[in-house]
Amino acid sequence: MAIDEAIMEAHSQNMCPPTLRLYGFSPPAVSIGLNQKLSQEIIENITKNGFQIVRRPTGGRAVLHLDDLTYSFIGKTTDDPSGFLSTSITAAYKQICLGLQNAFALLNIQPEIGQTARSYRHIADCFQSTCGADLHVSGKKLVGSAQVKRKNVVLQHGSILLKQEQNTMSYLLKEQIPDPNYELQLERHANLFDLTNNKLHLSQLEKIIKVGFEQAFAVSFETQTLNKFELNNIERLKANYQFKIKESAFS
């Protein structure tokens, strides 16, 4: 999370180009929205099962980062001379999600952007609601995304589920499952590797996502390491996202 913000700061000062970043979490973790609260019972259940908890600079609900691929995209809006993202939050979401849709189309998968039909604040799990920032396949969420804008710089990041077990997040959040045979019935989300019949390696997927974003924005991305400005700011920014286990928490 600190790296995403460091890149965002660097881009705001013209110290790096628009950036697509693909990464994972080690050890696995649950990331929660900037203002999201969890009960102490849930916090203890997550941590006792070996998962860390980290805050995000963006809003939204809890995401389990296990057997997933996280992406982030950072760019400027059109009120900056070099920007190409819409100043409209909804439109910028669609622009960035198009990069993912292009990539999935290369895999013969056609996910659709969700719609915000009702408030999801009462739902703890990001993948149990689908809004205009998300992509779903036949009603099952495949990608959950969130966005933050600071002046004319947008950071959007999200989780692409690859092969995540259907009920792990439900267990961590201590949700009540009404049917004792739910394991035979409940599919909470879509998994990309299921949709591709497990015929896709992570390295292939990363290349395909890169192509999808290049098509969406008519640009060419080059692999780069973090620059000095970004590296110097990461340690300072880490404190923003470290979750204090003993902090007050309420549902």
PASEBA-1860 file (N, C-alpha, C; in nm, 3 decimals):
! residues 251
1> MAIDEAIM> 0.082/-0.120/0.000/0.000/0.000/0.000/0.087/0.126/0.000 ~ 0.195/0.121/0.076/0.286/0.236/0.080/0.353/0.257/-0.055 ~ 0.383/0.149/-0.124/0.445/0.161/-0.257/0.347/0.227/-0.354 ~ 0.221/0.186/-0.350/0.123/0.249/-0.438/0.117/0.400/-0.415 ~ 0.115/0.440/-0.288/0.107/0.583/-0.258/0.235/0.654/-0.298 ~ 0.349/0.588/-0.279/0.477/0.651/-0.317/0.482/0.676/-0.467 ~ 0.433/0.582/-0.545/0.428/0.601/-0.690/0.332/0.714/-0.725 ~ 0.220/0.719/-0.653/0.122/0.826/-0.677/0.185/0.962/-0.650
9> EAHSQNMC> 0.260/0.975/-0.540/0.327/1.102/-0.509/0.430/1.137/-0.615 ~ 0.505/1.036/-0.659/0.607/1.061/-0.762/0.542/1.107/-0.891 ~ 0.432/1.044/-0.929/0.364/1.082/-1.053/0.308/1.223/-1.044 ~ 0.259/1.260/-0.926/0.204/1.395/-0.909/0.310/1.502/-0.929 ~ 0.437/1.466/-0.903/0.548/1.559/-0.919/0.626/1.535/-1.047 ~ 0.565/1.460/-1.139/0.626/1.432/-1.270/0.759/1.359/-1.258 ~ 0.771/1.276/-1.154/0.895/1.200/-1.134/0.883/1.056/-1.184 ~ 0.767/1.020/-1.234/0.751/0.889/-1.296/0.631/0.896/-1.391
17> PPTLRLYG> 0.626/0.810/-1.490/0.516/0.811/-1.587/0.392/0.744/-1.528 ~ 0.278/0.747/-1.600/0.163/0.667/-1.559/0.208/0.522/-1.538 ~ 0.160/0.459/-1.434/0.218/0.332/-1.391/0.113/0.224/-1.371 ~ 0.138/0.109/-1.430/0.063/-0.013/-1.403/0.151/-0.104/-1.319 ~ 0.100/-0.144/-1.204/0.177/-0.229/-1.113/0.098/-0.356/-1.084 ~ 0.166/-0.471/-1.087/0.104/-0.600/-1.056/0.182/-0.664/-0.943 ~ 0.111/-0.708/-0.839/0.183/-0.759/-0.722/0.096/-0.852/-0.639 ~ 0.159/-0.915/-0.538/0.088/-1.002/-0.447/0.126/-0.969/-0.304
25> FSPPAVSI> 0.062/-1.035/-0.208/0.085/-1.011/-0.066/0.156/-1.131/-0.003 ~ 0.263/-1.105/0.067/0.334/-1.210/0.139/0.381/-1.155/0.273 ~ 0.330/-1.209/0.385/0.232/-1.317/0.395/0.094/-1.269/0.349 ~ 0.001/-1.363/0.330/-0.134/-1.324/0.287/-0.199/-1.233/0.390 ~ -0.290/-1.149/0.342/-0.348/-1.048/0.430/-0.491/-1.017/0.390 ~ -0.559/-0.950/0.481/-0.690/-0.891/0.453/-0.668/-0.740/0.451 ~ -0.698/-0.677/0.338/-0.692/-0.531/0.333/-0.831/-0.476/0.354 ~ -0.840/-0.368/0.429/-0.969/-0.307/0.458/-0.969/-0.163/0.408
33> GLNQKLSQ> -1.088/-0.115/0.374/-1.102/0.021/0.324/-1.057/0.124/0.426 ~ -1.024/0.240/0.378/-0.965/0.345/0.461/-1.047/0.373/0.587 ~ -1.177/0.373/0.575/-1.263/0.406/0.689/-1.343/0.287/0.741 ~ -1.310/0.167/0.694/-1.385/0.049/0.736/-1.350/0.008/0.879 ~ -1.450/-0.037/0.953/-1.431/-0.087/1.089/-1.464/-0.235/1.094 ~ -1.386/-0.309/1.173/-1.413/-0.450/1.198/-1.431/-0.470/1.348 ~ -1.516/-0.563/1.386/-1.533/-0.593/1.527/-1.406/-0.659/1.581 ~ -1.385/-0.648/1.711/-1.269/-0.710/1.772/-1.271/-0.861/1.752
41> EIIENITK> -1.390/-0.919/1.751/-1.403/-1.064/1.731/-1.351/-1.104/1.594 ~ -1.385/-1.027/1.492/-1.340/-1.057/1.356/-1.189/-1.034/1.344 ~ -1.140/-0.925/1.402/-0.997/-0.897/1.400/-0.919/-1.014/1.458 ~ -0.963/-1.062/1.572/-0.894/-1.173/1.638/-0.903/-1.300/1.555 ~ -1.016/-1.321/1.490/-1.031/-1.441/1.407/-0.938/-1.437/1.286 ~ -0.925/-1.320/1.225/-0.836/-1.306/1.109/-0.691/-1.330/1.150 ~ -0.648/-1.268/1.257/-0.507/-1.276/1.296/-0.471/-1.414/1.352 ~ -0.561/-1.477/1.425/-0.529/-1.608/1.482/-0.518/-1.714/1.374
49> NGFQIVRR> -0.575/-1.687/1.257/-0.565/-1.779/1.144/-0.446/-1.747/1.053 ~ -0.359/-1.657/1.099/-0.233/-1.634/1.029/-0.235/-1.527/0.923 ~ -0.340/-1.446/0.919/-0.348/-1.340/0.819/-0.320/-1.204/0.884 ~ -0.247/-1.120/0.813/-0.228/-0.983/0.858/-0.348/-0.898/0.815 ~ -0.360/-0.781/0.876/-0.462/-0.684/0.837/-0.391/-0.555/0.800 ~ -0.426/-0.500/0.686/-0.364/-0.377/0.640/-0.473/-0.283/0.589 ~ -0.456/-0.155/0.616/-0.549/-0.056/0.560/-0.506/-0.019/0.419 ~ -0.603/0.031/0.343/-0.575/0.079/0.208/-0.590/0.231/0.205
57> PTGGRAVL> -0.529/0.297/0.107/-0.552/0.441/0.090/-0.687/0.468/0.024 ~ -0.752/0.363/-0.022/-0.881/0.374/-0.090/-0.992/0.325/0.002 ~ -1.115/0.350/-0.037/-1.230/0.304/0.040/-1.268/0.161/0.005 ~ -1.395/0.129/0.028/-1.442/-0.005/-0.004/-1.438/-0.098/0.116 ~ -1.463/-0.226/0.089/-1.477/-0.325/0.193/-1.356/-0.420/0.194 ~ -1.359/-0.516/0.284/-1.244/-0.603/0.307/-1.218/-0.696/0.189 ~ -1.089/-0.714/0.160/-1.045/-0.801/0.051/-0.944/-0.900/0.105 ~ -0.962/-1.027/0.072/-0.866/-1.130/0.110/-0.762/-1.144/0.000
65> HLDDLTYS> -0.636/-1.117/0.034/-0.527/-1.127/-0.064/-0.457/-1.261/-0.046 ~ -0.519/-1.360/-0.105/-0.470/-1.498/-0.104/-0.513/-1.562/-0.234 ~ -0.417/-1.618/-0.308/-0.449/-1.676/-0.438/-0.519/-1.574/-0.527 ~ -0.465/-1.451/-0.526/-0.516/-1.345/-0.612/-0.398/-1.270/-0.672 ~ -0.427/-1.181/-0.763/-0.328/-1.090/-0.819/-0.382/-0.949/-0.800 ~ -0.302/-0.862/-0.738/-0.344/-0.724/-0.717/-0.284/-0.636/-0.827 ~ -0.365/-0.546/-0.878/-0.316/-0.450/-0.977/-0.333/-0.310/-0.920 ~ -0.250/-0.220/-0.963/-0.275/-0.079/-0.937/-0.242/0.000/-1.064
73> FIGKTTDD> -0.318/0.107/-1.085/-0.293/0.194/-1.200/-0.297/0.338/-1.152 ~ -0.197/0.413/-1.191/-0.183/0.551/-1.148/-0.166/0.640/-1.270 ~ -0.250/0.742/-1.282/-0.241/0.834/-1.394/-0.308/0.966/-1.359 ~ -0.294/1.064/-1.446/-0.351/1.197/-1.422/-0.480/1.216/-1.501 ~ -0.562/1.307/-1.452/-0.687/1.339/-1.518/-0.664/1.450/-1.622 ~ -0.765/1.472/-1.702/-0.749/1.562/-1.816/-0.739/1.709/-1.778 ~ -0.758/1.743/-1.650/-0.736/1.882/-1.610/-0.587/1.911/-1.591 ~ -0.503/1.811/-1.615/-0.358/1.829/-1.625/-0.320/1.813/-1.772
81> PSGFLSTS> -0.228/1.895/-1.823/-0.193/1.887/-1.966/-0.150/1.749/-2.013 ~ -0.091/1.669/-1.924/-0.044/1.535/-1.963/-0.143/1.425/-1.928 ~ -0.257/1.462/-1.871/-0.352/1.362/-1.823/-0.442/1.306/-1.931 ~ -0.493/1.186/-1.908/-0.584/1.123/-2.004/-0.703/1.056/-1.936 ~ -0.709/1.055/-1.803/-0.822/0.997/-1.732/-0.930/1.103/-1.713 ~ -1.053/1.059/-1.717/-1.165/1.151/-1.698/-1.163/1.211/-1.558 ~ -1.211/1.333/-1.546/-1.226/1.396/-1.415/-1.346/1.338/-1.340 ~ -1.432/1.265/-1.409/-1.545/1.196/-1.347/-1.496/1.065/-1.286
89> ITAAYKQI> -1.528/1.043/-1.158/-1.486/0.920/-1.092/-1.541/0.798/-1.165 ~ -1.668/0.801/-1.197/-1.732/0.686/-1.264/-1.668/0.659/-1.399 ~ -1.643/0.763/-1.476/-1.584/0.746/-1.608/-1.440/0.697/-1.598 ~ -1.365/0.747/-1.500/-1.227/0.701/-1.482/-1.223/0.554/-1.444 ~ -1.317/0.510/-1.361/-1.327/0.367/-1.328/-1.344/0.286/-1.457 ~ -1.433/0.330/-1.543/-1.460/0.256/-1.666/-1.337/0.253/-1.757 ~ -1.265/0.366/-1.763/-1.144/0.370/-1.845/-1.041/0.268/-1.798 ~ -1.019/0.265/-1.668/-0.917/0.176/-1.613/-0.964/0.030/-1.621
97> CLGLQNAF> -1.091/0.008/-1.592/-1.144/-0.128/-1.602/-1.138/-0.181/-1.744 ~ -1.142/-0.090/-1.843/-1.131/-0.133/-1.982/-0.998/-0.205/-2.007 ~ -0.892/-0.161/-1.939/-0.764/-0.231/-1.952/-0.776/-0.376/-1.910 ~ -0.848/-0.400/-1.800/-0.870/-0.537/-1.755/-0.962/-0.612/-1.850 ~ -1.067/-0.546/-1.895/-1.161/-0.612/-1.987/-1.091/-0.651/-2.117 ~ -1.003/-0.565/-2.166/-0.926/-0.598/-2.287/-0.842/-0.723/-2.263 ~ -0.778/-0.728/-2.146/-0.693/-0.843/-2.114/-0.775/-0.971/-2.107 ~ -0.889/-0.965/-2.039/-0.971/-1.085/-2.026/-1.029/-1.128/-2.161
105> ALLNIQPE> -1.055/-1.030/-2.248/-1.106/-1.063/-2.381/-1.005/-1.148/-2.458 ~ -0.876/-1.124/-2.434/-0.772/-1.205/-2.498/-0.775/-1.349/-2.448 ~ -0.842/-1.371/-2.335/-0.859/-1.505/-2.280/-0.999/-1.559/-2.306 ~ -1.072/-1.489/-2.394/-1.209/-1.528/-2.429/-1.303/-1.522/-2.309 ~ -1.279/-1.425/-2.221/-1.365/-1.401/-2.105/-1.420/-1.261/-2.119 ~ -1.549/-1.246/-2.098/-1.614/-1.116/-2.119/-1.678/-1.067/-1.989 ~ -1.601/-1.018/-1.894/-1.660/-0.968/-1.770/-1.731/-0.834/-1.793 ~ -1.833/-0.810/-1.714/-1.910/-0.687/-1.725/-1.888/-0.601/-1.602
113> IGQTARSY> -1.900/-0.469/-1.621/-1.891/-0.376/-1.508/-2.020/-0.384/-1.428 ~ -2.006/-0.385/-1.296/-2.122/-0.395/-1.209/-2.200/-0.266/-1.202 ~ -2.308/-0.270/-1.132/-2.393/-0.153/-1.111/-2.419/-0.135/-0.962 ~ -2.423/-0.010/-0.919/-2.452/0.018/-0.780/-2.602/0.030/-0.762 ~ -2.662/-0.078/-0.709/-2.807/-0.079/-0.692/-2.849/-0.042/-0.550 ~ -2.759/-0.064/-0.453/-2.793/-0.034/-0.315/-2.665/-0.014/-0.236 ~ -2.679/0.039/-0.115/-2.563/0.061/-0.030/-2.501/-0.072/0.010 ~ -2.368/-0.077/0.016/-2.300/-0.200/0.055/-2.225/-0.183/0.187
121> RHIADCFQ> -2.249/-0.074/0.259/-2.173/-0.048/0.380/-2.198/-0.151/0.490 ~ -2.313/-0.216/0.485/-2.343/-0.318/0.585/-2.274/-0.450/0.554 ~ -2.210/-0.461/0.435/-2.142/-0.583/0.393/-1.992/-0.568/0.420 ~ -1.933/-0.665/0.489/-1.792/-0.656/0.524/-1.701/-0.698/0.410 ~ -1.746/-0.791/0.327/-1.664/-0.854/0.224/-1.683/-0.783/0.090 ~ -1.575/-0.732/0.035/-1.580/-0.663/-0.094/-1.645/-0.748/-0.202 ~ -1.618/-0.878/-0.200/-1.662/-0.964/-0.309/-1.807/-1.012/-0.294 ~ -1.878/-0.956/-0.195/-2.019/-0.986/-0.181/-2.109/-0.872/-0.225
129> STCGADLH> -2.051/-0.774/-0.289/-2.129/-0.667/-0.351/-2.058/-0.628/-0.480 ~ -2.134/-0.589/-0.578/-2.077/-0.553/-0.709/-2.126/-0.414/-0.747 ~ -2.032/-0.320/-0.758/-2.068/-0.183/-0.793/-2.001/-0.144/-0.924 ~ -2.008/-0.018/-0.958/-1.954/0.029/-1.085/-1.804/0.029/-1.094 ~ -1.736/-0.013/-0.987/-1.590/-0.023/-0.990/-1.544/-0.166/-1.014 ~ -1.639/-0.258/-1.025/-1.606/-0.401/-1.023/-1.639/-0.470/-1.155 ~ -1.579/-0.587/-1.173/-1.607/-0.669/-1.290/-1.662/-0.804/-1.244 ~ -1.766/-0.850/-1.311/-1.825/-0.978/-1.274/-1.848/-1.063/-1.400
137> VSGKKLVG> -1.859/-1.193/-1.379/-1.889/-1.288/-1.486/-2.014/-1.364/-1.443 ~ -2.120/-1.347/-1.517/-2.248/-1.414/-1.486/-2.291/-1.389/-1.342 ~ -2.273/-1.266/-1.297/-2.316/-1.227/-1.164/-2.219/-1.258/-1.053 ~ -2.110/-1.327/-1.082/-2.010/-1.359/-0.981/-1.890/-1.266/-0.998 ~ -1.853/-1.201/-0.892/-1.749/-1.099/-0.897/-1.612/-1.161/-0.920 ~ -1.538/-1.106/-1.015/-1.405/-1.153/-1.049/-1.298/-1.054/-1.006 ~ -1.328/-0.925/-1.017/-1.234/-0.820/-0.982/-1.306/-0.716/-0.896 ~ -1.248/-0.687/-0.780/-1.297/-0.579/-0.696/-1.196/-0.465/-0.695
145> SAQVKRKN> -1.241/-0.343/-0.717/-1.150/-0.229/-0.730/-1.194/-0.114/-0.642 ~ -1.099/-0.027/-0.610/-1.127/0.094/-0.533/-1.034/0.204/-0.583 ~ -1.073/0.328/-0.558/-1.001/0.440/-0.618/-0.989/0.556/-0.521 ~ -0.879/0.629/-0.532/-0.861/0.754/-0.459/-0.805/0.857/-0.556 ~ -0.849/0.982/-0.541/-0.800/1.090/-0.627/-0.747/1.201/-0.539 ~ -0.626/1.246/-0.568/-0.566/1.359/-0.498/-0.527/1.463/-0.601 ~ -0.598/1.574/-0.594/-0.583/1.679/-0.696/-0.612/1.617/-0.832 ~ -0.513/1.609/-0.920/-0.541/1.555/-1.053/-0.474/1.420/-1.077
153> VVLQHGSI> -0.443/1.347/-0.970/-0.380/1.215/-0.982/-0.474/1.108/-0.926 ~ -0.495/1.004/-1.003/-0.584/0.895/-0.964/-0.502/0.770/-0.936 ~ -0.534/0.704/-0.826/-0.482/0.571/-0.795/-0.602/0.477/-0.789 ~ -0.602/0.378/-0.874/-0.703/0.273/-0.866/-0.630/0.141/-0.850 ~ -0.671/0.064/-0.752/-0.614/-0.070/-0.738/-0.724/-0.169/-0.704 ~ -0.694/-0.296/-0.726/-0.796/-0.397/-0.704/-0.739/-0.537/-0.705 ~ -0.824/-0.631/-0.669/-0.787/-0.771/-0.657/-0.853/-0.853/-0.768 ~ -0.772/-0.932/-0.838/-0.820/-1.027/-0.939/-0.811/-1.165/-0.876
161> LLKQEQNT> -0.925/-1.230/-0.856/-0.922/-1.362/-0.791/-0.879/-1.468/-0.891 ~ -0.779/-1.545/-0.852/-0.722/-1.647/-0.940/-0.774/-1.786/-0.907 ~ -0.754/-1.828/-0.784/-0.799/-1.962/-0.743/-0.831/-1.962/-0.593 ~ -0.897/-1.858/-0.548/-0.926/-1.844/-0.406/-1.041/-1.936/-0.363 ~ -1.019/-2.009/-0.257/-1.121/-2.099/-0.203/-1.246/-2.017/-0.171 ~ -1.361/-2.073/-0.199/-1.485/-1.996/-0.196/-1.524/-1.948/-0.056 ~ -1.487/-2.020/0.048/-1.543/-1.991/0.179/-1.442/-1.940/0.281 ~ -1.317/-1.919/0.241/-1.215/-1.874/0.337/-1.252/-1.738/0.396
169> MSYLLKEQ> -1.291/-1.643/0.310/-1.323/-1.510/0.360/-1.445/-1.513/0.451 ~ -1.544/-1.595/0.415/-1.661/-1.610/0.500/-1.622/-1.659/0.639 ~ -1.531/-1.752/0.644/-1.484/-1.805/0.773/-1.411/-1.697/0.852 ~ -1.324/-1.621/0.784/-1.246/-1.517/0.853/-1.336/-1.408/0.909 ~ -1.443/-1.375/0.837/-1.535/-1.269/0.880/-1.645/-1.322/0.972 ~ -1.640/-1.451/1.003/-1.734/-1.514/1.095/-1.879/-1.491/1.052 ~ -1.901/-1.505/0.922/-2.037/-1.493/0.871/-2.116/-1.618/0.906 ~ -2.243/-1.601/0.929/-2.328/-1.716/0.956/-2.373/-1.777/0.824
177> IPDPNYEL> -2.350/-1.906/0.812/-2.392/-1.979/0.693/-2.519/-2.056/0.729 ~ -2.633/-2.023/0.672/-2.760/-2.083/0.715/-2.774/-2.231/0.681 ~ -2.710/-2.277/0.574/-2.727/-2.415/0.529/-2.603/-2.495/0.564 ~ -2.615/-2.605/0.640/-2.497/-2.684/0.676/-2.427/-2.745/0.556 ~ -2.494/-2.753/0.442/-2.433/-2.809/0.321/-2.389/-2.699/0.224 ~ -2.356/-2.580/0.281/-2.325/-2.465/0.195/-2.207/-2.490/0.105 ~ -2.113/-2.574/0.146/-1.994/-2.597/0.064/-2.032/-2.657/-0.072 ~ -2.145/-2.725/-0.077/-2.188/-2.786/-0.202/-2.269/-2.689/-0.287
185> QLERHANL> -2.310/-2.577/-0.227/-2.403/-2.489/-0.295/-2.348/-2.350/-0.325 ~ -2.265/-2.300/-0.236/-2.232/-2.158/-0.241/-2.107/-2.132/-0.323 ~ -2.121/-2.051/-0.425/-2.006/-1.997/-0.500/-2.012/-1.847/-0.480 ~ -1.923/-1.797/-0.399/-1.927/-1.656/-0.361/-1.870/-1.565/-0.469 ~ -1.778/-1.617/-0.549/-1.708/-1.532/-0.645/-1.661/-1.616/-0.764 ~ -1.613/-1.548/-0.866/-1.552/-1.616/-0.981/-1.401/-1.625/-0.958 ~ -1.341/-1.729/-1.013/-1.195/-1.745/-1.012/-1.145/-1.751/-1.156 ~ -1.046/-1.670/-1.186/-0.997/-1.662/-1.324/-0.944/-1.796/-1.373
193> FDLTNNKL> -0.870/-1.867/-1.287/-0.812/-1.993/-1.331/-0.920/-2.099/-1.358 ~ -1.035/-2.089/-1.292/-1.146/-2.177/-1.326/-1.200/-2.144/-1.464 ~ -1.209/-2.016/-1.494/-1.262/-1.972/-1.623/-1.169/-2.009/-1.738 ~ -1.039/-2.021/-1.709/-0.942/-2.059/-1.813/-0.905/-2.206/-1.804 ~ -0.975/-2.282/-1.720/-0.947/-2.425/-1.701/-0.803/-2.451/-1.658 ~ -0.752/-2.358/-1.573/-0.617/-2.372/-1.516/-0.507/-2.381/-1.621 ~ -0.531/-2.325/-1.737/-0.430/-2.331/-1.844/-0.358/-2.197/-1.859 ~ -0.334/-2.130/-1.747/-0.273/-1.999/-1.750/-0.175/-1.985/-1.635
201> HLSQLEKI> -0.052/-1.947/-1.668/0.049/-1.921/-1.565/0.045/-1.772/-1.529 ~ 0.088/-1.743/-1.407/0.084/-1.605/-1.359/0.166/-1.513/-1.448 ~ 0.281/-1.558/-1.492/0.365/-1.474/-1.579/0.293/-1.443/-1.711 ~ 0.217/-1.539/-1.763/0.140/-1.514/-1.884/0.031/-1.411/-1.859 ~ -0.035/-1.426/-1.746/-0.143/-1.333/-1.712/-0.091/-1.191/-1.700 ~ 0.024/-1.174/-1.636/0.080/-1.039/-1.621/0.108/-0.975/-1.757 ~ 0.161/-1.054/-1.851/0.187/-1.001/-1.985/0.057/-0.963/-2.055 ~ -0.046/-1.045/-2.037/-0.175/-1.019/-2.101/-0.239/-0.893/-2.043
209> IKVGFEQA> -0.229/-0.874/-1.913/-0.285/-0.753/-1.851/-0.212/-0.629/-1.903 ~ -0.082/-0.639/-1.916/-0.003/-0.528/-1.971/-0.054/-0.492/-2.111 ~ -0.077/-0.591/-2.193/-0.128/-0.566/-2.329/-0.266/-0.502/-2.323 ~ -0.351/-0.550/-2.232/-0.485/-0.495/-2.220/-0.484/-0.347/-2.187 ~ -0.395/-0.306/-2.097/-0.385/-0.165/-2.060/-0.321/-0.083/-2.172 ~ -0.226/-0.141/-2.243/-0.166/-0.070/-2.357/-0.271/-0.043/-2.463 ~ -0.361/-0.140/-2.486/-0.468/-0.119/-2.583/-0.566/-0.012/-2.535 ~ -0.595/-0.013/-2.407/-0.694/0.081/-2.353/-0.647/0.226/-2.362
217> FAVSFETQ> -0.516/0.248/-2.343/-0.466/0.385/-2.335/-0.371/0.422/-2.449 ~ -0.355/0.330/-2.544/-0.268/0.356/-2.660/-0.130/0.402/-2.616 ~ -0.073/0.329/-2.520/0.061/0.358/-2.471/0.141/0.229/-2.469 ~ 0.270/0.243/-2.440/0.356/0.126/-2.425/0.421/0.133/-2.288 ~ 0.405/0.028/-2.209/0.463/0.024/-2.076/0.598/-0.047/-2.078 ~ 0.692/0.008/-2.002/0.823/-0.052/-1.987/0.844/-0.089/-1.841 ~ 0.902/-0.207/-1.816/0.928/-0.249/-1.679/1.038/-0.163/-1.618 ~ 1.009/-0.108/-1.500/1.106/-0.022/-1.433/1.110/-0.056/-1.285
225> TLNKFELN> 1.223/-0.025/-1.221/1.234/-0.038/-1.077/1.188/0.092/-1.012 ~ 1.161/0.085/-0.882/1.122/0.206/-0.810/1.237/0.306/-0.813 ~ 1.205/0.434/-0.828/1.311/0.536/-0.833/1.347/0.581/-0.691 ~ 1.446/0.664/-0.680/1.498/0.707/-0.550/1.392/0.779/-0.468 ~ 1.314/0.866/-0.532/1.209/0.939/-0.463/1.108/0.842/-0.401 ~ 1.068/0.742/-0.478/0.970/0.645/-0.429/1.027/0.564/-0.314 ~ 1.148/0.516/-0.330/1.210/0.435/-0.225/1.225/0.513/-0.095 ~ 1.258/0.639/-0.106/1.279/0.721/0.014/1.148/0.747/0.088
233> NIERLKAN> 1.036/0.737/0.019/0.908/0.769/0.081/0.833/0.647/0.134 ~ 0.872/0.529/0.093/0.796/0.409/0.131/0.793/0.390/0.282 ~ 0.908/0.399/0.348/0.913/0.377/0.493/0.826/0.478/0.566 ~ 0.830/0.603/0.522/0.749/0.707/0.585/0.600/0.677/0.569 ~ 0.561/0.624/0.455/0.420/0.602/0.426/0.364/0.475/0.487 ~ 0.450/0.381/0.525/0.403/0.253/0.580/0.311/0.273/0.700 ~ 0.344/0.371/0.783/0.266/0.392/0.906/0.120/0.424/0.877 ~ 0.091/0.477/0.756/-0.046/0.511/0.721/-0.135/0.388/0.711
241> YQFKIKES> -0.075/0.271/0.687/-0.154/0.153/0.653/-0.137/0.038/0.750 ~ -0.052/0.055/0.849/-0.037/-0.050/0.949/-0.159/-0.051/1.039 ~ -0.220/-0.167/1.053/-0.341/-0.181/1.133/-0.303/-0.218/1.275 ~ -0.348/-0.137/1.370/-0.319/-0.163/1.511/-0.424/-0.260/1.565 ~ -0.378/-0.379/1.598/-0.470/-0.486/1.638/-0.554/-0.446/1.759 ~ -0.498/-0.367/1.850/-0.569/-0.332/1.973/-0.650/-0.204/1.962 ~ -0.657/-0.146/1.842/-0.734/-0.022/1.827/-0.883/-0.052/1.841 ~ -0.957/0.048/1.878/-1.101/0.030/1.890/-1.160/-0.008/1.756
249> AFS> -1.247/-0.105/1.757/-1.308/-0.151/1.632/-1.454/-0.183/1.658 ~ -1.538/-0.134/1.568/-1.681/-0.158/1.581/-1.737/-0.191/1.444 ~ -1.836/-0.278/1.440/-1.898/-0.313/1.314/-1.974/-0.192/1.257
END
